[in-house]
Each structure stands twice: as C-alpha cells, then as structure tokens.
Amino acid sequence: MDSSSSSAAGLGAVDPQLQHFIEVETQKQRFQQLVHQMTELCWEKCMDKPGPKLDSRAEACFVNCVERFIDTSQFILNRLEQTQKSKPVFSESLSD
C-alpha cells in the first residue's frame, strides 16, 4: 500500500505514533502561523516609520503587543489542555 492509498483510507488506519507525530507537527505549524500573524499585526500597529532605532513609544507598543500575545496563547493552550483532558481522544472530537 503506497502513501496515497493509505491517506485515502483515513487517519483511523494510520499508526498511532504517526498520527501523534502528524498532530504535533500540525500544532507547530499553527503556532508558527500565529507568530507570523502577530508579528505582522504588531509591526503594522506599532511601527510608524522604520528607522535605525525604536522610539520609546514604539518599543512600549511592541512589548505590550507581545505580552498580550503570550498571555492569549497561554490561555488558549491551557483551555485546549483542559478540553483534551475532559475528552478521551482529542482527534476524534475534531472529526465529528
């Protein structure tokens, strides 16, 4: 069975370790996308005119933006962890 026919069979037929690896890599990709989006958002919000140095207002804005991102990310991760603990298999609930 080649990889295209195994992927057509669905995730139920995939080795649990491979499925876990895929889930972890997908989470990493989502996190990287969030970091990219937040970087772009903070840059657009805080950077009026790029120069050789940050002024104090821009620096404070970046710090605040990043801190809010970290706080929000931590909240989301904790919430997902609670949800995952309350359900036996997290991936099955996503397919419903």
C-alpha positions in Angstrom: 0.0 0.0 0.0 1.5 3.3 -1.0 1.2 6.6 0.8 -1.6 7.9 -1.4 -3.8 4.9 -0.8 -3.0 4.9 3.0 -4.0 8.6 3.2 -7.2 7.8 1.3 -8.0 5.2 3.9 -8.3 7.9 6.6 -6.5 8.6 9.8 -8.1 5.6 11.5 -5.8 3.2 9.6 -2.6 5.2 10.5 -0.2 4.1 13.1 -1.0 5.9 16.4 2.6 7.1 16.7 2.5 8.5 13.2 -0.9 10.1 13.9 0.5 11.7 17.1 3.5 13.0 15.1 1.2 14.5 12.5 -0.9 16.2 15.2 2.2 17.6 16.9 3.6 18.9 13.6 0.2 20.4 12.7 0.2 22.2 16.0 3.7 23.5 15.4 2.6 24.8 12.0 -0.4 26.6 13.5 1.7 28.2 16.2 4.2 29.4 13.6 1.3 30.9 11.6 0.1 32.6 14.8 3.5 34.0 15.5 3.7 35.3 11.9 0.3 36.9 12.1 1.0 38.5 15.4 4.4 39.8 14.2 2.7 41.4 11.2 -0.1 42.8 13.3 2.3 44.3 15.9 4.5 45.7 13.2 1.6 47.4 11.5 0.2 48.7 14.8 3.4 49.8 16.4 5.8 50.8 13.7 5.0 54.2 12.2 8.3 54.8 10.3 11.2 52.3 10.4 14.5 53.8 11.4 17.8 52.8 12.9 16.3 52.8 16.4 13.0 52.3 18.1 11.5 55.2 19.8 10.1 54.7 23.3 6.5 54.7 22.2 7.1 52.0 19.5 9.1 49.9 22.0 6.4 50.1 24.6 3.8 49.2 21.9 5.8 46.1 20.8 6.3 45.0 24.4 2.6 45.3 25.1 1.6 43.6 21.9 4.0 40.6 22.5 2.9 40.3 26.2 -0.8 40.2 25.1 0.1 37.6 22.5 1.9 35.4 25.1 -0.9 35.8 27.6 -3.5 34.9 25.0 -1.5 32.0 23.7 -1.1 30.6 27.2 -4.8 31.0 27.9 -5.6 29.1 24.7 -3.1 26.3 25.4 -4.5 25.9 28.9 -8.1 25.8 27.6 -7.2 23.2 25.0 -5.4 21.1 27.6 -8.5 21.2 29.8 -10.7 20.3 26.9 -8.3 17.5 25.9 -8.3 16.1 29.5 -12.1 16.1 29.6 -12.4 14.1 26.3 -10.7 10.7 26.0 -9.3 11.3 22.4 -8.9 14.8 21.2 -8.5 14.0 17.5 -11.8 12.1 17.4 -13.7 15.1 18.6 -12.3 17.2 15.8 -13.6 14.8 13.1 -17.2 15.0 14.4 
